[in-house]
Amino acid sequence: MPGLSSVWFRPDGARWEEDIVLDRDYRDIAGGLLVAAFGAAAGLYSLAHYRLGTVTSMGPGMFPTALGVLLALGGLGIALGGATRRGYPVDARILTPVIILVSISVFALMIEPFGLIPSVFSASVIACLAELRVRPVTKLVLGTVLSALTWLIFIAGLRLTIPAFDWPF
C-alpha cells in the first residue's frame, strides 16, 4: 500500500513479501469483544445468583459483579481502540491453543503426584512452546522464575499446604 512502508515479520521470523496493513486491528477487536463477553457473562451470572447488597453492607455478589463490569468495559475499550487504528494480518496457528491446553492439563495432572514447583515449571516450559520466538534458555529461566514466585506467593506468603516437591517414587 502506498505511504505505508513499515517492515514487519511473521511469527516464524520470515519477512512478508509485501507490506500489508489492514484498515483495522482485527486481532484487538476480536480479543476485546471476547474479554467483554466473558466479563458481561461473569457479571450477569453473579448478579443473578448472589445477593448484591448495598455499598455499606456489601453482599457476596458485589465484588464479582463489579469485576465483571470492569472486565466488560476494559474489553470494549480494547475493541474500540482496535477499531480506530490500523493493524496487521493475523498469522493464525491452530497448534497454539492446543499447546496451551496441553500445558494446563500437564499442570493439573502433575500437581498432586509431583508437587507445586515441578508442575509450574513443566507447565510454563510447555506453554512457551506455543511461541516460536522463545529461545530454550529463556524457557528454562521463565520456568524457574515462575516456580520461585509461585513458591513465594502460595507456600511462603499464604502458607497453603501444597507440597513444593512430592515425588511419587
C-alpha positions in Angstrom: 0.0 0.0 0.0 1.4 3.4 -0.8 2.5 5.5 2.1 2.8 2.6 4.5 6.3 1.3 4.3 6.6 -0.4 7.7 8.6 -3.6 7.5 7.5 -6.4 9.8 8.0 -10.1 10.3 5.7 -13.1 10.7 5.9 -15.1 14.0 8.2 -17.7 12.3 10.7 -14.9 11.6 10.2 -14.8 7.8 9.6 -11.4 6.2 6.3 -10.7 4.4 6.8 -10.3 0.7 4.8 -7.1 0.6 3.8 -4.6 3.2 0.3 -5.5 4.3 -1.6 -3.1 6.6 -5.3 -3.6 7.3 -7.7 -0.7 7.9 -8.5 -2.0 11.4 -6.7 -4.1 14.1 -8.9 -7.1 13.9 -6.9 -9.0 16.5 -7.7 -6.4 19.1 -11.3 -6.1 18.0 -11.9 -9.9 18.4 -9.9 -10.2 21.6 -11.6 -7.2 23.2 -15.0 -8.5 22.3 -14.2 -11.9 23.8 -13.0 -10.2 27.0 -16.1 -8.0 27.1 -18.4 -11.1 26.6 -16.6 -13.0 29.3 -16.9 -10.0 31.7 -20.5 -9.5 30.9 -21.3 -13.2 31.4 -19.5 -13.3 34.7 -21.1 -10.1 35.9 -24.6 -11.2 34.9 -24.1 -14.6 36.4 -23.0 -13.2 39.8 -25.8 -10.7 39.7 -28.4 -13.4 39.1 -27.1 -15.9 41.6 -25.8 -13.8 44.5 -27.2 -11.1 46.7 -25.7 -7.7 45.7 -26.3 -5.8 49.0 -25.6 -2.1 49.4 -22.4 -0.1 49.5 -22.3 0.0 53.3 -23.3 -3.7 53.6 -21.9 -5.5 50.6 -23.3 -8.9 49.7 -21.4 -11.8 48.2 -22.3 -10.7 44.6 -21.0 -7.1 44.9 -17.3 -7.8 44.1 -17.8 -10.4 41.3 -20.4 -8.2 39.6 -18.1 -5.2 39.8 -15.2 -7.2 38.4 -17.4 -8.5 35.6 -18.5 -4.9 34.7 -14.9 -3.7 34.8 -13.8 -6.6 32.6 -16.5 -5.9 30.1 -15.7 -2.2 30.0 -12.0 -2.9 29.5 -12.8 -5.4 26.7 -14.9 -2.8 25.0 -12.1 -0.3 25.3 -9.7 -2.7 23.7 -12.2 -3.4 20.9 -12.8 0.3 20.3 -9.1 1.0 20.2 -8.6 -1.7 17.6 -11.4 -0.3 15.5 -9.7 3.1 15.3 -6.2 2.1 14.3 -4.6 0.1 11.5 -3.5 -3.4 12.1 -1.6 -6.3 10.5 -2.9 -9.6 9.3 -3.1 -12.3 12.0 -0.9 -15.4 11.3 -3.2 -17.9 13.0 -1.7 -21.2 14.0 -4.0 -24.0 15.2 -1.3 -25.5 17.3 -1.0 -22.6 19.7 -4.3 -23.2 21.6 -3.6 -26.9 21.6 -0.2 -26.4 23.3 -1.8 -24.1 25.9 -4.4 -26.7 26.7 -1.7 -29.4 27.0 0.2 -27.1 29.3 -2.9 -26.6 31.6 -3.5 -30.4 31.5 0.1 -31.2 32.5 -0.2 -28.8 35.4 -3.5 -30.4 36.6 -2.1 -33.9 36.2 1.3 -33.2 37.9 0.4 -31.0 40.9 -0.8 -33.9 43.1 1.9 -36.5 42.4 4.9 -34.2 41.9 4.1 -31.0 43.8 3.8 -27.4 43.0 7.3 -26.5 41.8 7.7 -29.3 39.2 4.2 -28.8 37.9 4.5 -25.0 37.5 7.9 -25.4 35.8 6.7 -28.1 33.4 3.5 -26.2 32.5 5.4 -22.9 31.9 8.0 -24.5 29.7 5.3 -26.4 27.7 3.3 -23.1 27.3 6.4 -21.4 25.9 6.3 -23.9 23.0 3.3 -22.0 21.7 5.5 -19.0 20.9 8.0 -19.7 18.1 10.5 -17.0 19.0 11.3 -18.0 22.6 14.7 -19.5 23.0 15.4 -22.6 25.1 17.4 -20.8 27.7 14.6 -18.2 28.1 12.0 -21.0 28.6 14.1 -22.5 31.4 14.7 -19.2 33.0 11.0 -18.4 32.8 10.0 -21.8 34.3 12.5 -21.3 37.2 11.4 -17.7 37.9 7.7 -18.7 37.8 8.3 -21.7 40.1 10.1 -19.5 42.6 7.4 -16.8 42.5 4.7 -19.4 42.9 6.5 -20.9 46.0 7.0 -17.4 47.5 3.3 -16.4 47.0 1.5 -19.6 47.8 3.7 -21.6 50.2 5.8 -18.9 52.0 3.3 -16.0 51.8 -0.1 -17.5 52.0 1.1 -20.6 53.9 -1.0 -23.0 51.7 -0.4 -26.7 52.5 0.5 -27.6 48.9 3.8 -29.6 48.9 6.6 -27.9 46.9 8.0 -31.3 45.9 6.3 -34.6 46.2 8.0 -37.3 44.3 5.8 -40.4 43.7 8.8 -42.8 43.7 
